[in-house]
Amino acid sequence: MYFILSVVAVFLLSACTNGVTGSSQQNELGEPYRVALDELISADTALNENTEYISLNFDKGLQIKDSDKKSIEDYLQSKYNVKIYNLTYEELIEEGLSEQSESTLKGILLKIEKQEKQSDKNITIEVSKYRSNEGALSAKITLTYEEGQWKVATHTPTRES
């Protein structure tokens, strides 16, 4: 009897562990958001020239954990070696983080506007990048979860100026 209970306990413990580790990264939103933002930053690199900062603006309707926000900020700061803010366009202007013309920022403003999860392995994220009235773009980026990581499947521009 003791042997049977031990086998059942080990089986249940291993099943729970596999369920958590096998899908936890896949179900977190920090990684797909980071991949989508990185993809957008790499589009139209002229907007990135002489960037003093990156400001992240997450739509209020998005459910994103503080730990995911922090991991995105840390990644972008490390990769692009610029200051990271969490300010809106208006707040950037108030803080003096624009050129003399208030319509041109000294950095880029990234915004995650919307996400739609089609399945555990597919997600579409709408993101935008703003530098000035003449320098902005947005895109729908569809990601797939393959081989333990999120990858860009499609990048569809929705607006460019």
N, C-alpha and C positions, 0 to 999 in steps of 0.2 A: 504494500500500500504506500509506504514511504517513497519507494522508487517511482511509482506512477505519479504521485504528487510532485516529485522533484522534476520529472520529465515534463509534466504539464507546465510547471512554473518556468522552467528554462525555455520552453517553446513560446509561452506567452511573452516572456521578457524579450526574447530575440525578435518576435513579431512586432512588438511595440517599438523597439529600437530601430528596426529596419524601416518601419513606417515613418518615423520621425526624421531620420537622416536622409532617407531616399527622396523625400519630397519637400523638406522644409525650405531649402534654398529656392526650389522651384516655385513655391507658393509665396515667398517674400517679394515685396515690390521694389525694394531698394536696388537690387541688381538690374532688373529690366529698365527701371528709370535711369540708372547710371548709363547703361548701354545706349538707350535712346538719346540722352543728352549728349553723350560723347559723339554719337553719329551726327547729331545736328551741329555740334561745334565744328566738326570736320567738314561740313558743307559750307561753301562760300567762306573760305579762310580769310578773304580780304576784310571781313568784318572783325576778325580777331586781331588784326595788326595793332601793335602798341596798346594792347589791352592791359589796363591797370588792375582790373578785378573781374570777377564773375559774380553776378547776383542771381540767386535762385529764388523763384517765386512759385510756390506750390499752390495750386488752386485750392480754395477752402473746402471744396467738396471732395477732395481726394483723401483717402484714408491711408496715411503713411506714418509709420512709427518714427519717433525721434531718433532711434538708433539707425534706421534706414537713411534719414536725412543726414545724419552725422557721417555715415559711411560714404554717401555721395559727395558731401563737402570735402571730406578727407581725400578722396580719390581725385577730385578735380583740382584741389589745391596742390596735391603732389604732382599730378601730370602737367598742369599748366603753370605752376609756380606763380600764382597770383592770389591776392586776397579774395576770400569768399564772403559774400554778404547774403543775407536773407531779407532783401529790401524790395519794395515795389518801385515802379518807375517814379512815382511821386516822391517817395522817400529818398531815392537816389538824388533827385533834383534838390530836395530840401537839405541833404547832407553835403551839397556842393560837389557831387561826383559826376558832373556833366561838364562839357566844354562851355565856352562863353555862350554859345548858342545852346539853350536848354534842350533843344531837340536832339542833340548829339551827346551820347554818354561817353565817359572815359573808359568804360568797360562794356561788357555785354550782359544783357538781362535775359536769362533763360526762364521759360515758364512751361511747366507741365500743365496743360489745360484740361486734358481728359484722358481717361484710359478705359479700354473695354477689353475684358478678358473673355476670349472666345472659348478657351478650355485651359486645362492645367499646362498645356504646352504651347499655347498661342495667345498673344496679347497685342493689342494695337494701342499705341500711345500717341496722343497729339501734343506736339511740343512746338515752342516758338523761340526765336532768337532775335533780339532787338539791339541795335546800336544807334540808329537814328531813323528819322522819317524816310530817308532814302536808303537805309541799310537795315532791312529786316526780312525775316523769312519764317515760315512755319511749315510743318510737315506732319504727315501721318506715318508713323514708323511701326511696322508689324514685326514682332519678334517671335522666334520659335525657340523652344527649349530642347536642345540636342546635345547629347554626349555630356550631360552634366553642366551645361552653361547656356545662357541666353545669347542668341545670335540674330542679327538683322536679316529678315527675310525680304522685306520690301521697304523702300523709302520713297514716299510719294509727296512731292512738294505740294502744298496747298496755297501758298502765297509767297511772292518774292517782290521786294522793292529795292 
